[in-house]
Amino acid sequence: MMNPLLDNSGLPHFDTIVPEHVAPAISQLLAEGRELIARQSAPGTPATWADFVAPMETMGERLSRAWGVIGHLHGVMDTPAWREAYNAMLPEVTRYYSELGQNLALFAKYKTLQASAEYTQLSPARQRIIDNEVRDFRLSGAELADDQKPRFQAIQEELAGLAAKFSENLLDATNAHAEHIEDATQLAGIPEDALAAARAAAERAGKPGWLFTLHMPSYLPVLQYADNRELRARMYRAYATRASEFSADKGHAEWDNAPLIQRILALRAELSTMLGLGDYAQVSLVPKMADTPAQVLDFLHQLAQRAKPFAERDMQELRAFAAKELGLADLQAWDTAWTSEKLRQARYAFSEQEVKQYFPEPKVLAGLFGVVEGLFGVSIQAEQAPTWHPDVRFFRIERAGKLIGQFYLDLYARDTKRGGAWMDSAITRRRTATGIQTPVAYLVCNFPAPVGGKPATFSHDDVQTLFHETGHGLHHLLTQVEDLWVSGINGVEWDAVELPSQFMENFCWEWDVLSQMTAHVDSGEALPRTLFNKMLAARNFQSGLQTVRQLEFALFDMRLHHESTATHPLDAQKLIDEVRREVAVIIPPAWQRFPNSFSHIFAGGYAAGYYSYKWAEVLSADAYEAFEEARQQGRPVLDRDTGERFLAEVLAVGGSRPALESFRKFRGREPRIDALLRHSGMVEN
């Protein structure tokens, strides 16, 4: 029977794919890819789109779709068997792409096509593909001397392995700690739904009482609500020291990510030197909107200067409240979330837990889908498809009665699932010989699962996360581009890719939207307007603290990759301490090991790119201002005309043109920082 990883005729066969399929499928696809490369690089193959590029695109999709399914399953079902299968083929896949990127014959054909008369006749999307390919060949070391290419390839293979190991160490260290509580008096303040989840976790482990883990749906309620300061302190320390030298205390010194960080930095710096680009930050910025590390650092420093006074004011208020109202004269890191929640309740007379009861999952999904349908003239319906877990659901998107996209929705946290939330592509829209291939996306979160026969309830932050990932999904699913390599999210500059996701979060603060997606989990009552008004008043509660925290991460990331060299990679812990002295107002304990769990830059795609969140936030806030302007003219916030323009100028064009050009087409001007500062409450009255 055919290996299901080799069948691209429809959706992935999650009902039949097993780890044993991985090696045979990938080995076959790599062999077929190398055969095609040999033919395409031969002198007899004309450097034209039809003869040269199109076959490369088709073969590239076969491998990327199969490997994408495997990588996805490694992320959402990180069992020993899937981990072993993924890691066994990771070096082979990395080696293949390294060989491909260094193939001078292919590089020469792309340059020939770029300089040809045919290039001037190609669509702008296809011209952009050719330009991107020429750029990426240079970044892949195609112009290196032959005696340097093996070393460059070895670096890429080792970096891929280190990234996978970093992620696995973090997941293993996260799973290794649990707080088993049998005395109910130690649990004062923790919400009932969090207690129910902890009791269910204890039952699954065959224990009495309650079991709290370091996975976010379990960890966060303890830090935010538990009155037991010792419990908060133990949980905080366990979370803050994951995958560090402190893992040796649990008999797992091999989980320490610090040596991996040093090796990753050294290899990235060496690779950069080989490319003649000086440092990895410069390599990272070549395909992005930002031009230089200095430009990014200047942007971050300017924003920090605007934000830090507000952050200092936030912290002064928190310390004063802790001392006066809670008897905490020595506010510690494990106290800040708990104290902040107490201050929020005192100032605005509501708690996040109170709000959470109004956001049961079915109502939230219906509301989210209503926003998408209202803005972009589509309809979303549930349908059946094989999935990797019983909790995963599948949906189709139609426009004018025609299927235009589909997506999987995996909402709940699991022990075998990496943390965080993300969107990824399963299938990309393109035109084939038989018609248009429908795009498919994965939307993945780590929310609390239902317990006690009730639907899952989401915090308002969870709702914003869901809207965020849906924004990424819409960027992929609503594209109208028909060329694979710039369709959907493909080819979009990394520092612009967060524009649609952060844009969608704004609708979570609109009464006309929110009032339609709430129903108390017990009474069914809609969110009261008075409670919403309190939420709105508290929207920018501690926004200064939140902003400088993100700037701390972004500055750390950019400086780490801008200043490290192959022989002298920076000490990550020393650098984060230095950055904190500059921009932070909350200084954690000396034993906190944040870099060891910073997966975005060491195991994801955000190396020297974490600034993208703030960079794109400027774009997204400015873009949303168009809807605010429409409302000032008497139109609804879900204004279809403005939504259609955003669809046409941003979502539909994908990576087929520069992101800044798409923004200008939508707004009619350059982006401005004013809307972000206003939305964040960082303007003086």
C-alpha positions as CSV (number, residue, x, y, z in Angstrom):
1,M,0.0,0.0,0.0
2,M,1.1,3.6,-0.6
3,N,2.9,5.3,2.2
4,P,0.3,7.9,3.4
5,L,3.0,10.6,3.6
6,L,3.5,10.3,-0.2
7,D,-0.2,10.9,-1.0
8,N,-0.8,14.6,-1.8
9,S,-4.1,14.0,-3.4
10,G,-6.0,15.4,-0.5
11,L,-5.8,16.1,3.2
12,P,-3.1,14.5,5.4
13,H,-3.9,10.9,6.4
14,F,-3.7,11.5,10.2
15,D,-5.8,8.3,10.7
16,T,-3.1,6.1,9.2
17,I,0.2,7.9,9.5
18,V,2.6,6.3,12.0
19,P,6.2,7.0,12.9
20,E,7.4,4.0,10.8
21,H,6.2,5.8,7.7
22,V,8.7,8.6,8.2
23,A,12.1,7.2,7.1
24,P,10.8,5.4,3.9
25,A,8.8,8.4,2.7
26,I,11.4,11.0,3.3
27,S,14.2,8.8,1.9
28,Q,12.2,8.3,-1.3
29,L,11.3,12.0,-1.6
30,L,14.9,13.1,-1.1
31,A,16.1,10.6,-3.8
32,E,13.4,11.9,-6.2
33,G,14.4,15.5,-5.4
34,R,18.1,14.8,-6.1
35,E,17.2,13.2,-9.4
36,L,15.1,16.2,-10.4
37,I,17.9,18.6,-9.3
38,A,20.3,16.7,-11.5
39,R,18.0,17.1,-14.5
40,Q,17.2,20.8,-13.8
41,S,20.8,21.8,-13.3
42,A,21.9,20.1,-16.6
43,P,22.9,22.4,-19.4
44,G,20.1,21.2,-21.6
45,T,17.3,22.4,-19.3
46,P,16.3,25.9,-20.5
47,A,16.3,28.6,-17.8
48,T,12.6,29.4,-18.2
49,W,9.7,29.4,-15.8
50,A,7.9,26.4,-17.4
51,D,10.9,24.2,-18.0
52,F,13.0,25.1,-15.0
53,V,11.1,26.7,-12.1
54,A,7.7,25.0,-12.3
55,P,9.1,21.4,-11.9
56,M,11.3,22.6,-9.0
57,E,8.2,24.1,-7.3
58,T,6.2,20.9,-7.7
59,M,9.0,18.7,-6.3
60,G,9.6,21.1,-3.5
61,E,6.0,21.0,-2.5
62,R,6.0,17.2,-2.3
63,L,8.8,17.2,0.2
64,S,7.7,20.2,2.2
65,R,4.2,18.8,2.6
66,A,5.4,15.4,3.9
67,W,8.1,16.9,6.2
68,G,5.6,19.5,7.3
69,V,3.2,16.8,8.5
70,I,6.0,15.1,10.3
71,G,7.2,18.3,12.0
72,H,3.6,19.1,13.0
73,L,3.1,15.7,14.6
74,H,6.5,16.1,16.4
75,G,5.1,19.3,17.9
76,V,1.6,18.2,18.9
77,M,2.4,14.5,19.7
78,D,5.9,14.5,21.0
79,T,5.9,10.8,22.0
80,P,9.2,8.9,22.1
81,A,8.3,7.2,18.8
82,W,7.6,10.4,17.0
83,R,10.6,12.2,18.5
84,E,12.9,9.4,17.3
85,A,11.4,9.3,13.8
86,Y,11.6,13.1,13.4
87,N,15.2,13.3,14.7
88,A,16.4,10.4,12.7
89,M,15.5,12.2,9.4
90,L,16.2,15.8,10.4
91,P,19.9,15.7,9.5
92,E,19.0,14.1,6.1
93,V,16.4,16.8,5.3
94,T,18.7,19.6,6.5
95,R,21.5,18.2,4.3
96,Y,19.3,18.1,1.3
97,Y,18.2,21.7,1.6
98,S,21.8,22.7,2.3
99,E,22.9,20.9,-0.9
100,L,20.1,22.6,-2.8
101,G,20.9,26.0,-1.6
102,Q,24.6,25.6,-2.6
103,N,24.0,24.2,-6.1
104,L,25.8,26.7,-8.4
105,A,24.2,25.3,-11.5
106,L,20.7,26.0,-10.2
107,F,21.8,29.4,-8.9
108,A,23.1,30.2,-12.3
109,K,19.8,29.3,-14.0
110,Y,17.9,31.5,-11.6
111,K,20.2,34.4,-12.4
112,T,20.0,33.7,-16.1
113,L,16.2,33.8,-15.9
114,Q,16.3,37.0,-13.8
115,A,18.4,38.7,-16.5
116,S,16.3,37.3,-19.4
117,A,13.6,38.9,-21.6
118,E,11.1,36.4,-20.2
119,Y,11.6,37.8,-16.7
120,T,10.1,41.2,-17.8
121,Q,7.0,39.4,-19.0
122,L,6.4,37.4,-15.9
123,S,3.8,38.4,-13.3
124,P,5.0,40.5,-10.4
125,A,4.4,37.5,-8.2
126,R,6.7,35.3,-10.3
127,Q,9.3,38.0,-10.6
128,R,9.3,38.2,-6.8
129,I,9.8,34.5,-6.6
130,I,12.9,34.7,-8.8
131,D,14.3,37.6,-6.8
132,N,13.7,35.7,-3.6
133,E,15.4,32.6,-4.9
134,V,18.5,34.5,-6.0
135,R,18.7,36.1,-2.6
136,D,18.2,32.8,-0.8
137,F,20.8,31.0,-2.8
138,R,23.3,33.7,-1.7
139,L,22.2,33.2,2.0
140,S,22.6,29.5,1.6
141,G,26.2,29.8,0.6
142,A,25.9,29.2,-3.1
143,E,28.7,31.7,-3.8
144,L,31.1,30.1,-1.3
145,A,34.3,28.5,-2.5
146,D,33.9,24.7,-3.0
147,D,36.2,24.0,-0.1
148,Q,34.0,26.0,2.3
149,K,30.7,24.4,1.3
150,P,31.0,21.2,3.3
151,R,31.6,23.2,6.5
152,F,28.6,25.5,5.8
153,Q,26.5,22.4,5.2
154,A,27.7,20.8,8.4
155,I,26.8,24.0,10.4
156,Q,23.3,24.0,9.0
157,E,22.8,20.3,9.9
158,E,24.1,20.8,13.4
159,L,22.0,23.9,14.0
160,A,18.8,22.0,13.0
161,G,19.7,19.3,15.5
162,L,20.4,21.8,18.2
163,A,17.1,23.5,17.7
164,A,15.2,20.2,18.0
165,K,17.1,19.3,21.1
166,F,16.5,22.7,22.7
167,S,12.7,22.2,22.3
168,E,12.8,18.6,23.5
169,N,14.8,19.6,26.6
170,L,12.4,22.3,27.5
171,L,9.4,20.0,27.1
172,D,11.0,17.3,29.2
173,A,12.0,19.7,31.9
174,T,8.5,21.2,31.9
175,N,6.9,17.7,32.3
176,A,9.4,16.8,35.1
177,H,7.9,19.0,37.8
178,A,4.5,18.7,39.5
179,E,3.2,20.0,42.8
180,H,1.1,17.3,44.5
181,I,-1.2,18.9,47.1
182,E,-3.4,16.9,49.5
183,D,-4.2,19.6,52.0
184,A,-7.0,21.8,50.6
185,T,-6.1,24.6,52.9
186,Q,-3.0,25.2,50.8
187,L,-5.2,26.0,47.8
188,A,-7.0,29.1,48.9
189,G,-7.6,31.6,46.1
190,I,-7.2,29.2,43.2
191,P,-10.3,29.2,41.0
192,E,-12.6,26.3,40.9
193,D,-12.0,25.4,37.3
194,A,-8.2,25.3,37.9
195,L,-8.8,23.1,41.0
196,A,-11.0,20.8,39.0
197,A,-8.3,20.4,36.3
198,A,-5.7,19.8,39.0
199,R,-7.9,17.1,40.6
200,A,-8.4,15.4,37.2
201,A,-4.6,15.5,36.7
202,A,-4.1,13.8,40.1
203,E,-6.7,11.1,39.3
204,R,-5.0,10.4,36.0
205,A,-1.7,10.0,37.9
206,G,-3.4,7.7,40.4
207,K,-2.9,10.2,43.3
208,P,-5.3,11.7,45.8
209,G,-5.8,15.5,46.0
210,W,-4.6,17.9,43.4
211,L,-1.7,17.9,40.9
212,F,-0.3,21.2,39.4
213,T,2.2,21.2,36.5
214,L,4.3,23.7,34.7
215,H,2.1,23.7,31.6
216,M,0.6,27.2,31.3
217,P,-3.1,26.3,32.0
218,S,-2.1,24.8,35.3
219,Y,0.9,27.0,36.2
220,L,-0.6,30.5,35.6
221,P,-3.7,30.2,37.9
222,V,-1.3,29.3,40.8
223,L,0.9,32.3,40.2
224,Q,-2.1,34.6,39.6
225,Y,-4.5,33.5,42.3
226,A,-2.9,31.2,45.0
227,D,-2.8,32.9,48.4
228,N,-0.2,30.4,49.5
229,R,3.1,32.3,48.9
230,E,5.3,29.2,49.4
231,L,3.4,27.3,46.7
232,R,3.8,30.3,44.3
233,A,7.5,30.5,45.1
234,R,8.1,26.8,44.5
235,M,6.1,26.8,41.2
236,Y,7.9,30.0,40.0
237,R,11.3,28.6,40.8
238,A,10.6,25.4,39.0
239,Y,9.3,27.2,35.9
240,A,12.1,29.8,35.9
241,T,14.9,27.3,36.1
242,R,13.6,24.8,33.5
243,A,16.2,23.3,31.1
244,S,19.1,24.9,33.1
245,E,22.0,23.7,35.2
246,F,19.4,23.3,38.0
247,S,18.0,20.3,36.0
248,A,20.9,18.4,37.4
249,D,19.2,18.6,40.8
250,K,16.6,16.3,39.3
251,G,19.1,13.9,37.8
252,H,18.9,15.4,34.3
253,A,22.0,17.5,33.6
254,E,21.5,16.7,29.9
255,W,18.4,19.0,29.9
256,D,20.6,22.1,30.4
257,N,20.1,24.3,27.4
258,A,22.9,26.7,28.3
259,P,25.6,24.7,26.4
260,L,23.3,24.5,23.4
261,I,22.8,28.2,23.4
262,Q,26.5,28.8,23.3
263,R,27.0,26.4,20.5
264,I,24.0,27.8,18.5
265,L,25.4,31.3,18.8
266,A,28.9,30.3,17.8
267,L,27.6,28.4,14.8
268,R,25.3,31.2,13.7
269,A,28.2,33.7,13.9
270,E,30.5,31.4,12.0
271,L,27.9,31.0,9.2
272,S,27.5,34.7,9.1
273,T,31.2,35.3,8.7
274,M,31.4,32.7,5.9
275,L,28.6,34.7,4.1
276,G,30.6,37.9,4.6
277,L,27.8,39.5,6.6
278,G,29.6,40.1,9.8
279,D,27.0,38.8,12.3
280,Y,23.9,36.7,12.4
281,A,21.6,39.7,13.0
282,Q,22.7,41.0,9.5
283,V,22.0,37.6,8.0
284,S,18.5,37.5,9.6
285,L,17.6,41.0,8.3
286,V,18.4,40.4,4.7
287,P,14.9,39.0,3.9
288,K,13.1,41.3,6.3
289,M,11.6,44.8,6.2
290,A,14.2,46.3,8.5
291,D,17.5,47.1,6.9
292,T,20.1,47.0,9.6
293,P,20.6,45.9,13.3
294,A,21.3,49.6,14.1
295,Q,17.9,50.5,12.7
296,V,16.1,47.9,14.8
297,L,18.0,48.7,17.9
298,D,17.2,52.4,17.4
299,F,13.5,51.5,17.0
300,L,13.6,49.5,20.2
301,H,15.5,52.1,22.2
302,Q,13.1,54.8,21.1
303,L,10.1,52.7,22.1
304,A,11.8,51.9,25.4
305,Q,12.3,55.6,26.2
306,R,8.6,56.2,25.6
307,A,7.4,53.1,27.6
308,K,9.8,53.0,30.6
309,P,8.3,56.0,32.5
310,F,4.9,54.3,32.3
311,A,6.4,51.0,33.4
312,E,8.1,52.7,36.4
313,R,4.7,54.2,37.3
314,D,3.1,50.8,37.1
315,M,5.7,49.3,39.3
316,Q,5.5,52.1,41.9
317,E,1.8,51.6,42.1
318,L,2.2,47.8,42.5
319,R,4.8,48.1,45.3
320,A,2.8,50.7,47.2
321,F,-0.4,48.5,46.9
322,A,1.5,45.4,48.0
323,A,3.0,47.1,51.1
324,K,-0.2,49.0,52.1
325,E,-2.9,46.5,51.3
326,L,-1.3,43.1,51.3
327,G,1.5,43.5,53.9
328,L,4.2,42.6,51.3
329,A,7.1,45.0,51.8
330,D,9.5,42.7,49.8
331,L,7.6,42.1,46.6
332,Q,9.2,39.1,44.8
333,A,9.0,37.7,41.3
334,W,6.5,35.1,42.4
335,D,4.3,37.8,44.0
336,T,3.9,40.1,41.0
337,A,1.1,38.2,39.1
338,W,-0.8,37.6,42.3
339,T,-0.4,41.2,43.5
340,S,-1.3,42.6,40.1
341,E,-4.5,40.6,40.1
342,K,-5.4,41.9,43.6
343,L,-4.7,45.4,42.4
344,R,-6.7,45.0,39.3
345,Q,-9.7,43.7,41.4
346,A,-9.3,46.6,43.8
347,R,-9.0,49.3,41.2
348,Y,-11.5,48.0,38.6
349,A,-13.8,45.8,40.8
350,F,-13.5,42.6,38.7
351,S,-11.2,39.7,38.3
352,E,-10.0,37.8,35.2
353,Q,-11.6,34.7,36.7
354,E,-15.0,36.4,36.8
355,V,-14.6,37.4,33.2
356,K,-13.5,33.9,32.2
357,Q,-16.9,32.5,33.1
358,Y,-18.5,34.5,30.3
359,F,-16.3,32.9,27.6
360,P,-17.3,29.3,27.1
361,E,-15.7,27.7,24.1
362,P,-18.7,27.2,21.8
363,K,-19.8,30.8,22.2
364,V,-16.2,32.1,21.6
365,L,-15.8,30.1,18.4
366,A,-19.2,31.3,17.1
367,G,-18.2,34.9,17.8
368,L,-14.8,34.5,16.2
369,F,-16.3,33.0,13.1
370,G,-18.9,35.7,13.0
371,V,-16.2,38.4,12.9
372,V,-14.4,36.6,10.1
373,E,-17.6,36.1,8.2
374,G,-18.7,39.7,8.7
375,L,-15.4,41.3,7.7
376,F,-14.5,39.2,4.7
377,G,-17.8,37.9,3.3
378,V,-17.0,34.2,3.9
379,S,-18.8,31.4,5.8
380,I,-17.2,28.9,8.1
381,Q,-18.6,25.4,8.7
382,A,-17.5,22.3,10.6
383,E,-16.8,19.2,8.6
384,Q,-15.2,15.8,9.1
385,A,-11.5,14.9,8.5
386,P,-9.0,12.5,10.1
387,T,-7.1,14.2,13.0
388,W,-4.2,13.4,15.3
389,H,-6.2,13.6,18.5
390,P,-9.9,13.3,19.3
391,D,-10.1,16.9,20.6
392,V,-9.0,18.3,17.2
393,R,-11.7,19.7,15.0
394,F,-11.8,20.6,11.3
395,F,-13.5,23.5,9.4
396,R,-14.1,24.7,5.9
397,I,-14.3,28.3,4.6
398,E,-16.5,29.2,1.7
399,R,-16.9,32.4,-0.2
400,A,-19.9,32.8,-2.6
401,G,-20.6,29.1,-2.0
402,K,-17.2,28.0,-3.2
403,L,-14.6,26.3,-1.0
404,I,-11.5,28.5,-0.5
405,G,-9.8,27.1,2.5
406,Q,-9.9,24.6,5.4
407,F,-8.3,24.4,8.9
408,Y,-7.6,22.2,11.8
409,L,-8.3,23.6,15.3
410,D,-6.3,22.0,18.2
411,L,-7.1,24.1,21.3
412,Y,-6.2,22.2,24.5
413,A,-2.9,21.7,26.3
414,R,-1.5,18.1,26.5
415,D,1.7,16.6,28.0
416,T,2.9,15.6,24.6
417,K,2.3,19.0,23.0
418,R,4.9,21.8,22.9
419,G,3.8,24.9,24.7
420,G,2.5,28.2,23.3
421,A,0.2,28.9,20.3
422,W,1.0,28.8,16.7
423,M,-0.4,28.6,13.1
424,D,1.3,26.6,10.4
425,S,0.5,25.6,6.9
426,A,-0.5,22.1,5.8
427,I,-1.3,22.8,2.2
428,T,-0.7,26.1,0.2
429,R,-2.9,27.5,-2.5
430,R,-1.5,27.2,-6.0
431,R,-2.8,26.6,-9.5
432,T,-2.1,23.1,-10.8
433,A,-3.0,21.3,-14.0
434,T,-6.3,20.3,-12.5
435,G,-7.3,23.7,-11.0
436,I,-6.8,25.6,-7.8
437,Q,-5.4,23.7,-4.8
438,T,-7.2,24.7,-1.7
439,P,-5.1,25.9,1.2
440,V,-5.2,24.2,4.6
441,A,-3.8,25.5,7.9
442,Y,-3.2,24.3,11.5
443,L,-4.3,26.5,14.3
444,V,-2.8,25.3,17.6
445,C,-3.3,26.6,21.2
446,N,-2.7,25.4,24.7
447,F,-5.9,26.3,26.5
448,P,-7.4,24.5,29.5
449,A,-9.5,21.6,28.4
450,P,-13.1,21.0,29.6
451,V,-13.6,19.5,33.0
452,G,-16.6,18.4,35.1
453,G,-19.0,18.1,32.1
454,K,-18.8,21.8,31.4
455,P,-17.4,23.4,28.2
456,A,-13.9,24.9,28.4
457,T,-13.9,28.5,29.4
458,F,-11.3,30.9,28.2
459,S,-9.7,34.0,29.7
460,H,-9.9,37.2,27.7
461,D,-6.2,36.8,27.1
462,D,-7.0,33.3,25.7
463,V,-9.6,34.8,23.4
464,Q,-7.1,37.3,22.1
465,T,-4.6,34.5,21.5
466,L,-7.3,32.6,19.5
467,F,-8.0,35.7,17.4
468,H,-4.2,36.2,16.9
469,E,-3.6,32.7,15.5
470,T,-6.8,33.0,13.4
471,G,-5.3,36.2,11.9
472,H,-2.2,34.2,10.8
473,G,-4.6,31.5,9.5
474,L,-6.6,34.0,7.4
475,H,-3.3,35.3,5.9
476,H,-2.7,31.8,4.6
477,L,-6.3,30.7,3.8
478,L,-7.7,33.9,2.1
479,T,-4.8,34.4,-0.3
480,Q,-5.6,34.8,-4.0
481,V,-2.0,34.2,-5.2
482,E,-1.6,31.1,-7.4
483,D,2.2,30.7,-7.2
484,L,3.2,28.5,-4.3
485,W,6.3,30.3,-3.1
486,V,4.6,33.6,-2.5
487,S,1.1,32.3,-1.7
488,G,-0.4,32.8,1.7
489,I,2.3,33.4,4.3
490,N,5.0,32.2,2.0
491,G,7.4,34.9,1.0
492,V,6.0,37.4,3.6
493,E,8.8,39.3,5.4
494,W,9.2,37.9,8.9
495,D,8.8,41.2,10.6
496,A,5.5,41.8,8.8
497,V,4.0,38.4,9.3
498,E,2.5,39.4,12.6
499,L,0.5,42.2,11.0
500,P,-2.8,40.2,10.4
501,S,-2.6,38.3,13.7
502,Q,-2.1,41.4,15.9
503,F,-4.7,43.2,13.8
504,M,-7.3,40.6,14.6
505,E,-6.7,41.0,18.4
506,N,-8.2,44.5,18.3
507,F,-11.7,43.1,17.7
508,C,-11.6,41.5,21.1
509,W,-12.0,45.0,22.6
510,E,-15.1,46.0,20.7
511,W,-18.5,45.8,22.6
512,D,-20.4,45.0,19.4
513,V,-18.2,42.0,18.9
514,L,-17.7,40.8,22.4
515,S,-21.3,41.1,23.4
516,Q,-22.1,38.5,20.7
517,M,-19.6,35.9,21.9
518,T,-20.3,35.6,25.6
519,A,-22.7,33.5,27.7
520,H,-22.0,32.7,31.4
521,V,-21.0,29.0,31.6
522,D,-23.6,28.5,34.3
523,S,-26.4,31.0,33.8
524,G,-26.1,31.6,30.1
525,E,-26.2,35.4,30.8
526,A,-24.3,37.6,28.3
527,L,-21.4,39.7,29.5
528,P,-22.9,42.7,31.3
529,R,-22.0,46.0,29.8
530,T,-20.8,47.3,33.2
531,L,-18.3,44.4,33.4
532,F,-17.1,45.2,29.9
533,N,-16.6,48.8,30.8
534,K,-14.5,47.7,33.7
535,M,-12.4,45.5,31.3
536,L,-12.1,48.4,28.9
537,A,-10.9,50.7,31.7
538,A,-8.4,48.1,32.7
539,R,-7.3,47.4,29.1
540,N,-4.0,49.3,29.6
541,F,-3.5,48.1,33.1
542,Q,0.3,47.7,33.4
543,S,0.7,48.2,29.7
544,G,4.0,49.9,30.5
545,L,5.3,46.8,32.3
546,Q,4.1,44.6,29.4
547,T,5.8,46.7,26.8
548,V,9.2,46.9,28.4
549,R,9.0,43.2,29.0
550,Q,8.7,42.6,25.2
551,L,11.4,45.2,24.5
552,E,13.7,43.4,27.0
553,F,13.3,40.2,25.0
554,A,13.7,41.9,21.6
555,L,16.8,43.9,22.7
556,F,18.3,40.7,24.2
557,D,17.7,38.8,21.0
558,M,19.1,41.5,18.6
559,R,22.2,42.2,20.7
560,L,22.9,38.6,21.3
561,H,23.0,37.9,17.5
562,H,24.6,41.2,16.6
563,E,27.5,41.1,19.1
564,S,28.3,37.3,19.3
565,T,31.2,36.0,17.3
566,A,32.2,32.5,16.4
567,T,35.0,32.5,19.0
568,H,33.3,34.6,21.6
569,P,29.5,34.0,21.7
570,L,28.0,36.2,24.4
571,D,27.0,34.8,27.7
572,A,23.2,34.8,27.3
573,Q,22.5,35.1,31.0
574,K,24.9,38.0,31.5
575,L,23.4,39.8,28.5
576,I,19.8,39.4,29.7
577,D,20.9,40.8,33.0
578,E,22.6,43.8,31.3
579,V,19.5,44.5,29.1
580,R,17.3,44.3,32.2
581,R,19.4,47.0,33.9
582,E,18.7,49.2,30.9
583,V,15.0,48.7,30.2
584,A,13.3,46.5,32.8
585,V,11.7,47.6,36.0
586,I,11.0,44.1,37.3
587,I,14.3,42.4,38.0
588,P,13.9,38.6,38.6
589,P,16.1,36.6,41.0
590,A,19.7,35.9,39.9
591,W,18.9,32.2,39.5
592,Q,16.1,32.8,36.9
593,R,17.2,31.3,33.6
594,F,14.9,32.8,31.0
595,P,17.2,32.3,28.0
596,N,17.1,28.6,28.5
597,S,13.4,28.5,27.7
598,F,13.4,31.2,24.9
599,S,12.3,28.8,22.2
600,H,11.3,31.6,19.8
601,I,14.9,32.4,19.1
602,F,16.7,29.1,19.8
603,A,14.2,26.6,18.5
604,G,11.9,28.7,16.3
605,G,12.3,31.2,13.5
606,Y,12.7,34.4,15.5
607,A,16.5,34.6,15.9
608,A,17.4,38.3,15.5
609,G,13.7,38.7,14.7
610,Y,11.9,38.9,18.0
611,Y,11.6,42.6,17.4
612,S,9.0,41.7,14.8
613,Y,6.3,41.6,17.3
614,K,6.7,45.3,18.2
615,W,7.5,46.3,14.6
616,A,4.4,44.6,13.3
617,E,2.4,46.0,16.2
618,V,3.0,49.4,14.8
619,L,1.6,48.2,11.4
620,S,-1.4,46.4,12.9
621,A,-2.5,49.2,15.2
622,D,-2.2,51.7,12.3
623,A,-4.2,49.3,10.0
624,Y,-6.9,48.9,12.7
625,E,-7.2,52.6,12.9
626,A,-8.9,52.4,9.4
627,F,-11.8,50.6,11.0
628,E,-11.9,53.2,13.8
629,E,-12.1,55.9,11.2
630,A,-14.9,54.1,9.4
631,R,-16.8,54.0,12.7
632,Q,-16.3,57.7,13.2
633,Q,-18.1,58.1,9.9
634,G,-21.1,56.2,11.2
635,R,-20.3,52.7,9.9
636,P,-20.1,49.5,12.0
637,V,-16.8,48.3,13.4
638,L,-17.2,45.2,11.2
639,D,-17.3,47.5,8.2
640,R,-17.4,45.2,5.1
641,D,-16.0,47.8,2.8
642,T,-12.9,48.3,5.0
643,G,-12.7,44.6,5.5
644,E,-12.8,43.9,1.8
645,R,-10.0,46.5,1.3
646,F,-7.9,44.8,4.0
647,L,-8.6,41.4,2.4
648,A,-7.6,42.7,-1.1
649,E,-4.5,44.7,-0.2
650,V,-3.0,42.6,2.7
651,L,-4.4,39.1,3.1
652,A,-5.1,38.2,-0.5
653,V,-1.7,39.3,-1.9
654,G,0.4,37.1,0.5
655,G,4.1,37.4,-0.2
656,S,3.6,38.4,-3.8
657,R,4.8,42.0,-3.1
658,P,6.7,43.8,-0.4
659,A,4.7,44.1,2.9
660,L,5.3,47.8,3.1
661,E,3.8,48.2,-0.4
662,S,0.7,46.3,0.8
663,F,0.4,48.5,3.9
664,R,0.7,51.6,1.8
665,K,-2.0,50.3,-0.6
666,F,-4.4,49.8,2.3
667,R,-3.7,52.9,4.3
668,G,-2.7,55.2,1.5
669,R,0.4,56.4,3.4
670,E,3.5,55.3,5.4
671,P,2.9,53.6,8.8
672,R,2.9,55.7,12.0
673,I,3.6,54.8,15.6
674,D,0.8,57.0,17.0
675,A,-2.0,54.4,17.0
676,L,0.1,51.9,18.9
677,L,1.0,54.4,21.6
678,R,-2.7,55.4,21.9
679,H,-4.0,51.8,22.0
680,S,-1.4,51.0,24.7
681,G,-2.4,54.0,26.8
682,M,1.2,55.4,26.6
683,V,0.2,59.0,25.8
684,E,0.1,61.8,28.3
685,N,-3.3,63.3,29.0
